[in-house]
Amino acid sequence: MTRLGTAACLLILLSGCASVTPIGNLLNNPAHYEGKSVSIKGEVQEAAGGFGLGAFQVRDKTGTIPVVSSASPPRSGAQIGVKGKFQSVFTIGTRSLAVIREESRSTP
């Protein structure tokens, strides 16, 4: 394989790392994502904040997950992309409580 071919393969692999993970995948398989950096996109459902801290929920077509942030939360109803660390708090049967600790956000 040529250097150009190798570089192209690496670029394709790295671009796949930044893909958006459906929230349902996170909630259905929390052990797989535990402690990993993930990206999600969706609509902000509920948001609360104060003293420069925030928490909000993001919903996509597969589920809803809370996001905790060291920044003020976005407004409810906003479309948002969030990158952060996935943390499963607990799983009982088929129900999981998990959060994403926000590292960065974007508007799609």
Buried (B, 14 or more C-beta within 10 A) or exposed (E): EEEEEEEEEEEEEEEEEEEBBBBBBBBBEBEEBEEEBBBBBBBBBEBEBEEEEBBBBBBBEBBBBBBBBEEBBBEEEBEBBBBBBBBBEEEEEEEBBBBBBBBEBEEE
